[in-house]
Amino acid sequence: MDELTNRINYLYKKSKEDKLTEDEKTEQQELKKKYLENVKRNFKSQLDTIKKA
C-alpha cells in the first residue's frame, strides 16, 4: 500500500510541475482506482466485524 500511495503522490507532484505523458496519466488513473478499491475493501471489512448490540 505504501508503494501505491508513494507512486500516486509522485505522479501528482509531477503533474503539478510538468506535464504527464499519456502513459503516466493512464498509470495514475489505474493507481487511483486500485487505491479506492483497497479503501472500500478495508472499510467493508471493518464494517463486517461490527456486531449489533
N, CA, C and O atoms as CSV, one atom per row, in Angstrom:
chain,resi,resn,atom,element,x,y,z
A,1,MET,N,N,0.826,-1.186,0.000
A,1,MET,CA,C,0.000,0.000,0.000
A,1,MET,C,C,0.873,1.253,0.000
A,1,MET,O,O,0.530,2.248,-0.639
A,2,ASP,N,N,1.987,1.211,0.706
A,2,ASP,CA,C,2.874,2.378,0.741
A,2,ASP,C,C,3.449,2.678,-0.633
A,2,ASP,O,O,3.555,3.840,-1.024
A,3,GLU,N,N,3.819,1.644,-1.360
A,3,GLU,CA,C,4.353,1.856,-2.706
A,3,GLU,C,C,3.293,2.487,-3.597
A,3,GLU,O,O,3.586,3.366,-4.407
A,4,LEU,N,N,2.084,2.036,-3.439
A,4,LEU,CA,C,0.975,2.552,-4.228
A,4,LEU,C,C,0.763,4.040,-3.951
A,4,LEU,O,O,0.681,4.840,-4.883
A,5,THR,N,N,0.676,4.406,-2.692
A,5,THR,CA,C,0.463,5.816,-2.351
A,5,THR,C,C,1.676,6.669,-2.714
A,5,THR,O,O,1.524,7.817,-3.132
A,6,ASN,N,N,2.865,6.120,-2.559
A,6,ASN,CA,C,4.063,6.870,-2.949
A,6,ASN,C,C,4.063,7.177,-4.438
A,6,ASN,O,O,4.407,8.284,-4.852
A,7,ARG,N,N,3.680,6.203,-5.231
A,7,ARG,CA,C,3.647,6.403,-6.681
A,7,ARG,C,C,2.542,7.393,-7.070
A,7,ARG,O,O,2.748,8.245,-7.934
A,8,ILE,N,N,1.389,7.281,-6.442
A,8,ILE,CA,C,0.305,8.230,-6.698
A,8,ILE,C,C,0.763,9.643,-6.359
A,8,ILE,O,O,0.546,10.576,-7.133
A,9,ASN,N,N,1.389,9.795,-5.214
A,9,ASN,CA,C,1.880,11.117,-4.795
A,9,ASN,C,C,2.944,11.645,-5.744
A,9,ASN,O,O,2.954,12.831,-6.073
A,10,TYR,N,N,3.832,10.774,-6.180
A,10,TYR,CA,C,4.876,11.185,-7.121
A,10,TYR,C,C,4.253,11.703,-8.422
A,10,TYR,O,O,4.631,12.763,-8.922
A,11,LEU,N,N,3.315,10.957,-8.948
A,11,LEU,CA,C,2.678,11.370,-10.205
A,11,LEU,C,C,1.887,12.662,-10.031
A,11,LEU,O,O,1.845,13.495,-10.937
A,12,TYR,N,N,1.266,12.829,-8.880
A,12,TYR,CA,C,0.537,14.061,-8.618
A,12,TYR,C,C,1.498,15.259,-8.597
A,12,TYR,O,O,1.248,16.281,-9.236
A,13,LYS,N,N,2.589,15.114,-7.858
A,13,LYS,CA,C,3.566,16.207,-7.786
A,13,LYS,C,C,4.152,16.513,-9.155
A,13,LYS,O,O,4.342,17.673,-9.521
A,14,LYS,N,N,4.433,15.464,-9.899
A,14,LYS,CA,C,4.977,15.657,-11.240
A,14,LYS,C,C,3.982,16.382,-12.132
A,14,LYS,O,O,4.367,17.224,-12.943
A,15,SER,N,N,2.712,16.059,-11.984
A,15,SER,CA,C,1.690,16.701,-12.811
A,15,SER,C,C,1.577,18.191,-12.509
A,15,SER,O,O,1.174,18.972,-13.371
A,16,LYS,N,N,1.928,18.582,-11.299
A,16,LYS,CA,C,1.884,20.000,-10.930
A,16,LYS,C,C,3.112,20.746,-11.437
A,16,LYS,O,O,3.047,21.944,-11.710
A,17,GLU,N,N,4.225,20.040,-11.561
A,17,GLU,CA,C,5.469,20.668,-12.009
A,17,GLU,C,C,5.618,20.605,-13.527
A,17,GLU,O,O,5.984,21.591,-14.166
A,18,ASP,N,N,5.332,19.450,-14.087
A,18,ASP,CA,C,5.458,19.207,-15.522
A,18,ASP,C,C,4.175,18.568,-16.014
A,18,ASP,O,O,3.244,18.327,-15.247
A,19,LYS,N,N,4.148,18.304,-17.287
A,19,LYS,CA,C,3.017,17.552,-17.831
A,19,LYS,C,C,3.340,16.066,-17.775
A,19,LYS,O,O,4.480,15.644,-17.968
A,20,LEU,N,N,2.302,15.294,-17.506
A,20,LEU,CA,C,2.465,13.843,-17.515
A,20,LEU,C,C,2.327,13.329,-18.936
A,20,LEU,O,O,1.596,13.893,-19.751
A,21,THR,N,N,3.041,12.249,-19.218
A,21,THR,CA,C,2.865,11.591,-20.504
A,21,THR,C,C,1.524,10.858,-20.481
A,21,THR,O,O,0.921,10.696,-19.419
A,22,GLU,N,N,1.072,10.428,-21.613
A,22,GLU,CA,C,-0.191,9.681,-21.684
A,22,GLU,C,C,-0.100,8.388,-20.880
A,22,GLU,O,O,-1.066,7.990,-20.229
A,23,ASP,N,N,1.054,7.736,-20.925
A,23,ASP,CA,C,1.256,6.506,-20.141
A,23,ASP,C,C,1.169,6.796,-18.643
A,23,ASP,O,O,0.583,6.025,-17.883
A,24,GLU,N,N,1.752,7.902,-18.236
A,24,GLU,CA,C,1.715,8.272,-16.819
A,24,GLU,C,C,0.295,8.634,-16.383
A,24,GLU,O,O,-0.117,8.307,-15.270
A,25,LYS,N,N,-0.445,9.302,-17.250
A,25,LYS,CA,C,-1.834,9.632,-16.930
A,25,LYS,C,C,-2.654,8.366,-16.755
A,25,LYS,O,O,-3.459,8.255,-15.831
A,26,THR,N,N,-2.444,7.416,-17.650
A,26,THR,CA,C,-3.142,6.141,-17.563
A,26,THR,C,C,-2.757,5.409,-16.281
A,26,THR,O,O,-3.613,4.876,-15.575
A,27,GLU,N,N,-1.469,5.391,-15.995
A,27,GLU,CA,C,-0.990,4.745,-14.768
A,27,GLU,C,C,-1.607,5.411,-13.539
A,27,GLU,O,O,-2.041,4.729,-12.611
A,28,GLN,N,N,-1.644,6.733,-13.537
A,28,GLN,CA,C,-2.198,7.473,-12.411
A,28,GLN,C,C,-3.667,7.098,-12.187
A,28,GLN,O,O,-4.085,6.898,-11.046
A,29,GLN,N,N,-4.438,7.002,-13.246
A,29,GLN,CA,C,-5.846,6.620,-13.130
A,29,GLN,C,C,-5.993,5.208,-12.588
A,29,GLN,O,O,-6.843,4.951,-11.735
A,30,GLU,N,N,-5.172,4.297,-13.077
A,30,GLU,CA,C,-5.232,2.905,-12.608
A,30,GLU,C,C,-4.836,2.797,-11.142
A,30,GLU,O,O,-5.450,2.044,-10.386
A,31,LEU,N,N,-3.817,3.544,-10.739
A,31,LEU,CA,C,-3.377,3.516,-9.348
A,31,LEU,C,C,-4.445,4.087,-8.420
A,31,LEU,O,O,-4.684,3.551,-7.338
A,32,LYS,N,N,-5.079,5.160,-8.840
A,32,LYS,CA,C,-6.156,5.747,-8.039
A,32,LYS,C,C,-7.302,4.759,-7.880
A,32,LYS,O,O,-7.886,4.640,-6.803
A,33,LYS,N,N,-7.618,4.052,-8.958
A,33,LYS,CA,C,-8.688,3.064,-8.920
A,33,LYS,C,C,-8.335,1.940,-7.941
A,33,LYS,O,O,-9.171,1.531,-7.135
A,34,LYS,N,N,-7.102,1.445,-8.014
A,34,LYS,CA,C,-6.657,0.391,-7.091
A,34,LYS,C,C,-6.708,0.875,-5.645
A,34,LYS,O,O,-7.128,0.138,-4.753
A,35,TYR,N,N,-6.279,2.120,-5.416
A,35,TYR,CA,C,-6.276,2.688,-4.076
A,35,TYR,C,C,-7.701,2.741,-3.519
A,35,TYR,O,O,-7.943,2.336,-2.382
A,36,LEU,N,N,-8.637,3.240,-4.323
A,36,LEU,CA,C,-10.019,3.336,-3.872
A,36,LEU,C,C,-10.623,1.951,-3.610
A,36,LEU,O,O,-11.389,1.773,-2.663
A,37,GLU,N,N,-10.277,0.987,-4.441
A,37,GLU,CA,C,-10.757,-0.378,-4.214
A,37,GLU,C,C,-10.240,-0.913,-2.884
A,37,GLU,O,O,-10.976,-1.566,-2.144
A,38,ASN,N,N,-8.980,-0.637,-2.583
A,38,ASN,CA,C,-8.395,-1.069,-1.307
A,38,ASN,C,C,-9.097,-0.415,-0.128
A,38,ASN,O,O,-9.399,-1.077,0.865
A,39,VAL,N,N,-9.357,0.889,-0.235
A,39,VAL,CA,C,-10.030,1.618,0.845
A,39,VAL,C,C,-11.423,1.050,1.061
A,39,VAL,O,O,-11.829,0.807,2.198
A,40,LYS,N,N,-12.155,0.837,-0.026
A,40,LYS,CA,C,-13.514,0.292,0.086
A,40,LYS,C,C,-13.494,-1.096,0.706
A,40,LYS,O,O,-14.313,-1.401,1.573
A,41,ARG,N,N,-12.564,-1.940,0.269
A,41,ARG,CA,C,-12.476,-3.304,0.800
A,41,ARG,C,C,-12.153,-3.276,2.293
A,41,ARG,O,O,-12.754,-4.015,3.073
A,42,ASN,N,N,-11.205,-2.423,2.690
A,42,ASN,CA,C,-10.836,-2.335,4.105
A,42,ASN,C,C,-11.994,-1.804,4.950
A,42,ASN,O,O,-12.242,-2.287,6.055
A,43,PHE,N,N,-12.694,-0.812,4.419
A,43,PHE,CA,C,-13.827,-0.245,5.140
A,43,PHE,C,C,-14.935,-1.283,5.307
A,43,PHE,O,O,-15.514,-1.412,6.386
A,44,LYS,N,N,-15.225,-2.018,4.239
A,44,LYS,CA,C,-16.244,-3.066,4.309
A,44,LYS,C,C,-15.841,-4.137,5.322
A,44,LYS,O,O,-16.675,-4.639,6.076
A,45,SER,N,N,-14.565,-4.477,5.328
A,45,SER,CA,C,-14.071,-5.471,6.276
A,45,SER,C,C,-14.280,-4.990,7.715
A,45,SER,O,O,-14.671,-5.767,8.587
A,46,GLN,N,N,-14.018,-3.718,7.949
A,46,GLN,CA,C,-14.236,-3.161,9.287
A,46,GLN,C,C,-15.705,-3.181,9.667
A,46,GLN,O,O,-16.057,-3.502,10.802
A,47,LEU,N,N,-16.566,-2.836,8.706
A,47,LEU,CA,C,-17.994,-2.853,8.975
A,47,LEU,C,C,-18.492,-4.263,9.267
A,47,LEU,O,O,-19.371,-4.460,10.106
A,48,ASP,N,N,-17.929,-5.233,8.573
A,48,ASP,CA,C,-18.347,-6.624,8.773
A,48,ASP,C,C,-18.006,-7.136,10.165
A,48,ASP,O,O,-18.647,-8.067,10.653
A,49,THR,N,N,-17.013,-6.546,10.806
A,49,THR,CA,C,-16.626,-7.011,12.158
A,49,THR,C,C,-17.467,-6.374,13.260
A,49,THR,O,O,-17.412,-6.804,14.412
A,50,ILE,N,N,-18.244,-5.353,12.911
A,50,ILE,CA,C,-19.081,-4.688,13.905
A,50,ILE,C,C,-20.310,-5.559,14.158
A,50,ILE,O,O,-20.962,-6.029,13.226
A,51,LYS,N,N,-20.604,-5.759,15.426
A,51,LYS,CA,C,-21.773,-6.553,15.808
A,51,LYS,C,C,-22.816,-5.636,16.426
A,51,LYS,O,O,-22.499,-4.702,17.162
A,52,LYS,N,N,-24.063,-5.931,16.106
A,52,LYS,CA,C,-25.162,-5.152,16.697
A,52,LYS,C,C,-25.319,-5.536,18.166
A,52,LYS,O,O,-25.128,-6.688,18.556
A,53,ALA,N,N,-25.670,-4.544,18.954
A,53,ALA,CA,C,-25.862,-4.791,20.395
A,53,ALA,C,C,-27.292,-5.158,20.672
A,53,ALA,O,O,-27.655,-5.402,21.823
